[in-house]
């Protein structure tokens, strides 16, 4: 296999992974792993305003590559620790992947939902006005506070497969196609509930 073809396949693999936002809560760690894999880094650390995602243990002799990832909401700091200095091609791949990762982080920040407690009742009332069953409303409410499928299953005493079934039904009834779209729809509703009526 030619070097160019291998690089193209690697770029496509990284692109596929960095554009896969679901589930939103795990995206920063998954994306950081992809950046690390682009240059065969043995360890990485991603930080943002008191939050930290890291993996691996840097060696004292490692080369440290440090840069910022800017989104509309905040600035992330990324450190990659490599045994060898990355080649020119690896640095180009890293630069390209970093831009894609920044966009993914930005999209995730827009869809991430942390509703204020006083709006939880309003969201429940809005969900009751839909044609969702009580269990589907419960699952949708958990999505609104950023729960992963496994967490929802554990909290409601269901299997992850059952949660996915409820989610698929919810998507169909609310006219959305994915968890991200459902989160965006609920986010819009929460924002609407936060606007004081005149």
Secondary structure, 3 states (H helix, E strand, C coil): CCHHHHHHHHHHHHHHHHCCCCCHHHHHHHHHHHHHHHCCCCEEEEEECCEEEEECCCCCCCEEEEEEEECCCCEEEEEEEECCCCCHHHHHHHHHHHHHHHHHHHHHHHHCCCCCHHHHHHHHHHHHCCCCCHHHHHHHHHHHCCCCHHHHHHHHCCCHHHHHHHHHHHHHHHCCCCHHHHHHHHHHHHHHHHCCCC
